[in-house]
């Protein structure tokens, strides 16, 4: 990869992926694109930035051509909980951006990275040590988009030779940018609320286990996969990756060990609870480990310490 275009760069992943890619490939070789003016302005403070609607095929294609792009990182998506409020819009945005990315990759011979998700699984999927290849019958429009995206990306690889790769991200915990409407958002929100008010009300049942990943590991996974020898990839779209699995009760106990005055209660959102119950407790990521050397470094205690330190500094606590 020499020239990279990150679309949807103003979100939780993009705001940290763009600087990560800059360190690897040079500041001038990474362009962050977003539809919203405020997101573009924020990106422009640390990287090359353009305003771009990834659903506008002609504008998207012109950007790829003008900047001589050879790798598209498509991060455009409406997340799980938000998508359930407007399924038609979620399909339009999630699939429209992906179809445009793959079509342009075919035309301009670029690589494509698009994250998939644990949302691609459903109630009928084995929940413990969820296999790489298994039943995928999601119960959300977000999950339907992710399964469709995996299949479509594989189709473009086999049919047209597009170098499309992806990972199934679990919940991503980050101290950079707040998440935007996902079921696992509680695992980020809690740190802000405890440090600001000393109390957090959780929308997820206390015993709902979900896979989680700390952002530094997520960023390394992206570059590691995209740099991997293609001859060793038996799977492409999409690899299970994970690092830790916990429920709200366990996470809150870790926070309370460090901040004894912290208090927690629950006001369960039935939509989020149903989504959480349909997702894996813990995925089997052995294929990623075997095929491209996936090896996460961050685990629960270290993550909690780092999140508290970073967010306290951000809040001036």
N, C-alpha and C positions, 0 to 999 in steps of 0.2 A: 504494500500500500504506500502510495506517495501523496495523493491528494484526496482528502476525505471530506465528504459533506454529511453533516449530522442534521437530520430533519427532526423537528420536535425537540430541539436542543434546549428549550427553556424549562423543561420539567425536572423532576427529581433526579433521574438518571443523567439526563443531558448536561445539566449544570456542572456535574462532576466528571462526566465522561469526556467532554471537550478538553478541559485542562489536562486530563490524563493522556489523551491522545496527543496533545501538543508536546508533552514531555517525550513521547516516543517518536514522533514523526516531524517535529518542528512546528513552531507557532504559526508560520505562514502557510502550512500545508493542511490545516484543519479549519473548516468553515462551519459555523453554527447557524442554523436557520430555524426560524420560528414564525408563526403567523401573527402573534401578538406584539404590538409595538413595545410594550414594557419589557417583554422577554428579550426582544432583539436588542434593546438598549442595555439590558443587563449583560447579555452575551458580549456586546461590543466593548464592555469595560475590560475584558480579559482575552478576547479572541476576535478574529475576523467574523463578522456577522452580516447576514442578509435577511430581509423579510421575505418569506416564501410560504405560500399555501400549497402543501404537498398534494392536495386534491386537484390542483390546477396542473394538468399534465404538461401543457405547453410551457408554462413558467418553470416547472420543475425540470423539464428537459433542457430548457435554455440555460438554467443554472448549472446543470451537469456539464453542458457543452462549454459554456463561457469559462468555467473554472477548471476545465480539464480534469474532471473528477474520475478517480478509478476505484473508489469504494464509497458506497452509500450506507450510512447507519440510520435506519428508519426507526425512530422512537415515538412516532405519532400514535396516540391511542387514547381512548376513553377507558378508564379503569373499571373494575368489576362493579363496585357499588354504584358509581355514577352511571355506568352503562345500563343498569337495570331501570333507571328512571326514564331512559329514552333509548330503547333497543334499536330503533330504526336509525337514529343518529349515530349510535355506537357502531353499527354495521357500516354505515356510510363512511365514517372517519377511519375506522380501523382497517377495513378492507380496501378502501379507496387509496389510502397512502401506500399500502403494501403492493397492490396491483400496479400502481404507477412506478414504485421502486423497482419491481421485478421487470416490468416492461422496458424501463429505461436501462436497466442493467443488461438486458438482452441486446438492446440497440447500441449501447456505448461500451459494452464489454467490461462492465464494472463488477466488483464483488458487492454483496449485500449482506448486512447483518440486521436482523429484526428479532427482538426478544420475544420468546414465547413465555409461558407462565404455568405455574401449578394450577391456574384456572382452567387449563385444557383438560383436566381430569374431572371426574364427577362422582356421584354417590356409588356407582357400580365399580369404580376403580378400587383395587386393593389399597387400603389406606396405610398399611405398615410396610416399609421397605418397598414402596411403589416401584415396579419394574420400569426399565427404560421403554420397553415395548409391551403395552398392556391395553386394557379396555379404556377408551376415551369417549365418554358420553357426558359432556359438561351440562350443567344446569343453568348457566348464565349466558347472555349474549356475548359477553367478553370471552368466555371459554369457547363458545362456538366459533368466534372470530379467530382465536388462537389455534384451534385444531385445523380450521380451514387454511389458515396461514401456513402452518407446518406442511400440510399436504400440497398446497400450491407452490411453496418454495421448493419442495422436493421435485415437483413436476417440472418447474423451470430448470432445475439442475439436470434432471435426466433427459428432458426433451430438448432443451436449448443450450445446455452447458453453462448456465449461470452459476457462478460460485456463490451460492446462498448458504448461509450458516446461521444457527441460532442456538440459544440455550433456553431451558425452561426455568426462568427466575422464580424463586420463592419470594416471600416478603422481603423487601430490601429496606434495611435500617440505615438511615443516613443522618448526619448532623449538618448537612449542607442546605438542602432545600426541602421544605415540607412536602410530603406526598399529596396526591390530588384525587382522593376518592376511591381508594382501594380498601379491601377488607382487612389487610394487615397494617393499616395506617396507625392503629392504636399503639404499636410498638415503637413508633416515633413520637407521636403526640404526647405520650405519658411523660417523657423526659422534659418536654417544655412545660407542661402543666405543673409537674411536681416542683420544678425549679422556680416557677412564677408564683404559684399559689399554695403549694404544699399538698394539693389534693388532685386526684384524677378519677373521673367517672368513665368506666370502660364500656363500650358497646358490644363487646364480644364476651361470651360466657367464660367463666374463670378457668374451665377445664378444657377449652378448645385448643388442641395442639395444631400448630402449623409450622412448616419449614420456614426458616429465616436465613438471611445472608447479610453480612455487614458490607457496606458499600465498597471499601477497599478491595475485598475479595471479588465483588461483582465486577468492578472495573478490570481487575486482572484477568478474570474469566473471559471477558470480551476480547481483549487484545491477545490473550493466549490462544483462544480458539481461532481467531482470524489469522494468526501467524502459523497455525499448525500445518504440518505436512498433509496435503489433501489425500495422498495415497493411503494414509493411515486412518482416515475417517470412514468408518462403516456406517455411521449415522451422521446426519447433517442437521436436519430439522425435525426434532430438536433434542438437545442433550439435557437430561436431568442434571442439575447441580444443586447442592445444598451444603450447609455447614452445621446448622444447629436446629433443633426443634424444641419449642417450649410452648406452654400455655400462659395466659395472662397472669394467673396466680403465681407461677414460678418466676416470671420476669419481675413482678411487683415485689416478691420476696427478696430478690437480689437488690433491687433499688432500696428497699427498706433497710437492708443490712448496712447500706452506706448513708442513708438519710433516715434515721429512726423516727423522725416526726412525720414522715410521709404517710398519707392516708389514701385509701382506695375504696371505691364502691362500684356497683354495676348497674347500668340501665341498658339492658340488652336490646339491640336493634335486631328485630326478627329477620330482616333481609340479610344483614351481615352474618348473623348466626347461622342461617341456612347455608349461605355460601361457604363459610368456614367449615361446617360439618361435611360438605361435599368434597373438600380438598384433602390431599394426603396429610397424614401425621408426620411422615418422614419418607423422602424419596430415596431410592437406590441410585447413587450416581457413579457406580462402578464403571460404566461405559465411558463416561467423560474422563475418569481417572486413567483408564487403560488406553484410550484412543488419542488423547492429547495432553495427558499429564496434569489434569485438574487436581489441585491440592490446596484447599483453603487454609488460611492461617489464623483467622479470628474466630474465637469461641465466646460463649455467653459472658463469663466474668470479665474478660478483657474488653469486650464490646461495651458492657454497661459502664465500666470505668471510663472508657474513652468518650462515650456519649455524654456522660455527666460533665466531664472536664470541658469538652468542646462547647456544649450548649451553655454551660455556666459562663464561660468566657464570652460567648455571643450575647448573652443577656446581661452581662456586666455584674454577675452574681459572685 
